[in-house]
Amino acid sequence: MLYIVGTPIGNLEDISLRALRILGEVDFVLCEDTRVTKKLLDHYKINTPTISCHQHSDNNKINHILELLEKGKDLALVSDAGTPGISDPGGKLVQAVIDKFGDDIKIESVPGPSATTAALSISGIPTDKFIFMGFPPHKKGRQTFLKKIINSEFPVVVYESKHRIIKFLEELQKIVADMASEAQGQKPKTKKELTSVIVCRELSKMHETIYRGEIDKILEKIKNDKNDQRGEFVVIIGK
């Protein structure tokens, strides 16, 4: 059995009883970073051995994990935070298991926290439909990525790091202005329609901060306080 286990995105209390039971019962826990997962396991006094499994894992590591499953071992895959496979490389292992074993090995989800749904739940905008686009590309395709966000019919959710949050918001702001000025003979979308943004920082952690409003005002707040530039960010561009 391979379990895909959701773990806390910040607050260690945000984990299900089922997840704790599974983590304690399996033969091995597959981790994005064993040091991060050990903090969670130690907190709940779980002594299950861990194996690293991340985006840089080579075929030898994947094959070793497949061999463990072939020998009848039960494994739990976790990421550093949230649900494996959502903007992390967990899907690579899941696909490898499916390719090798088909339906002979059961893959079971143990649902848990997700920064995307956590941010949407407190956004205050209609969320019956939305688009999740993960992390923006650093270079190639970045402008196209940003234009897709602006042109989306539905709210868009993206992740961004502390190193690029200001750059991302500034580029988004510039594209909004450029697209409005380029609209010739057409009624441009209003500023409010294009720049209604929710930025969530450090969700579920001690320094959780939520910014709502227009990009320029949010940028000013983040730029004026170095502490507000730390942590992990979820950005929702509303309509």
N, C-alpha and C positions, 0 to 999 in steps of 0.2 A: 504494500500500500504506500502511495505517495500522498502526503497531506500538504496542501498549500495553505499555510497558516498566517492570518493577519495578526500583526503585532502593533503595539502602541506607536503613535506618531510623535509622542512626547510624554504625556503622563502615563506612568507605568501601571496605573490602576485601570487604564482603558484596554483591558484584555478579557476575553470571555472565559468562563469556567471550562468550557469545552476545549478551548485552545490550551489552557494550562494542563488539562488532563492529557491531551494528545502529546504535548511537548514532554511530559513526564513518562509516557508509555512507549514512545517510539524508540528504535534502536539508536538512531542518530538524528541530530538536527543539522540541516544544511543551511549555512549562514552566508550572507553577503560579506559580513565582517564578524569573525568569531568574537572579537573583543566587545563589540557592541551587544551581540546576542548574549554573551556571558553575563553582562550586567543585569539583563532581564531574567535570565535563568537563576542567577544567584539571588536576586531579589525574592524570587518565589521558591528558593531552595530546591531547584530542579537540577539533578546531576547528570542528565543525559549528555553523552559525548557529542561534540560538534565537529563538523567538517566544513571547510570553507568552500563556497560555490558562488562565484561572482562573474562579472563580465569578462575578466581576463583568464578565467579557468580554461585550460587547454583540453584537448580531446582525451588525454590520459585521465584527467580528473573526471570528466563526464563518463568515460568508460568505467571507471572505478565505481561510480555511483550506480550505474546501470548493473554492474556485477553484484552489488549489494542487494539490489531489488531482485535480481535473478536468483539469489540465494535465499530469498524469502524475508529479507529485512524490511521493517517498516521505517519510513523516513518522513521527516517533516521539513519542508522548505520554508524559510522565513527570509525577509529582507531586513535591512537595518531599521526600517520604520514603515508601517502601513501594510498594504496587501501586495505580495509578490506578483511580478508580472505586469504591474501598472507603473509604467515609466521606470522599470528596472529590468535586468536581464533574466529574470526568473523564467520567462517564457521559453528561453533557449533550452533549458533542462526539460521542461514539460513536453516540448516538441520532440526532443530526443527520446524520451520515455515512450511517447505515442508511436514514434517511428519504429522503435525496436520491439515493443511488446503489444501494440495495438490495444485490444480490450483485455488482455491477460493480466495487466497490472491496473488496478483501480486507482484513479487520481481523484482525490476528494478535496473540496474546498472547505476550509474552516474560516468563515467570514470574520472580518474584523475591521479596524479603523482604516479610513482612507482620507487623505488630506483634501481630495477633490470634493467628496460628499460633505465633509465637515465644513469646508468653506461655503459651499452652495447653501447649506442649511441655515447659515446665519447671514446670507447675502442680502436678503430682503427683496430679491427680484424673482420673477416667475422662473421656476426651474423644471417645469414639466418637459422641456426640451432644452438640451445644451450640447455643446461640442467640446470635447477634451482634446487638447493638442500637445500636452506634455511640455518638455523643455524646448525653447526656441533653438534653432541651429545657431552655432557661433558665427559662422561666416557664410558658406555657400547656401543659397536659398533663404537667407534671413529676411530680405526685403519682401520676397514672395509670401513668406510665412506671415509677416506682419500685415500685409494687404489682405490676406485671407481672413485674418482676425477682424479687421475693419469691415470687410464686406459680408461677414457672416450674418445670416438671418437670425441666428440664435445666439444666446450668451456663450462666450468662449472662456474656457478655463485653461490656464497655463501655469507651469511651475517655473520659478526662477531662483537663482542663487544670490547670496549676499554680494557676490562680486559683480553681478551684472544687472541687479534690479534697477538701478538708476539709469543705466544705459538703455535698458529695455523700455522703460517708461518714456524716456526722452525720444527714442526712435518712434515709438507709437504716437507720441504727441506730434512729431514732425510729419509723419505720414498722414495723419488726420488733417493737418494744415495744408499739406501739398495736394491731397486729393480734393479738398474743398476748393482750392484755388484753380485746379485743373478742370473742374466741372464747368463746361462751357455750354450755355444754352439749356442747361438742366438745373432743376431746383436742387441745390446741394442739401445733404442731410444736415440737420442742426448740430451745433456743437454738443449739446446735451446727449443726442442720440449716439454720437461717436465717442464720447469721452466719459461716460458714466462707468466708473471703475470701482471695484472693491479689491483692496490689497490686504491679504491676511498674512501676518508674520508670526512665526513660532506658535502655530496652532496647538492648543492644549498644554502649552508649557507655561512656565512662570511669567515670562515676559510677552505673552500673547498680546498682539496689537492689531486692531482692525481699522483700516482707513477707507472711507467712502467718499465719493464725490467725483470731481473732475481731475484729470491727470495733473494739471499744473499745480493745483492746491495740494494734492498728495505728494508730488515731487518736492514741493517746498518743505513740507513737514519732514520727509525722510532726509532731505539734504541738510536740514538744520540741526539734526541730532544724529551723531555717529552711532549711538546705541540702536537707533531705528534702522540702521543699515546692516545689522547683524541677524543671523539666523536664516531660516528657510522661508520662502515666500510662495503663496498661491495667489494668482492674479485672476480676477474675473472681469471680463469686459462685457458689461451689460448692454442691453438695447432698450 
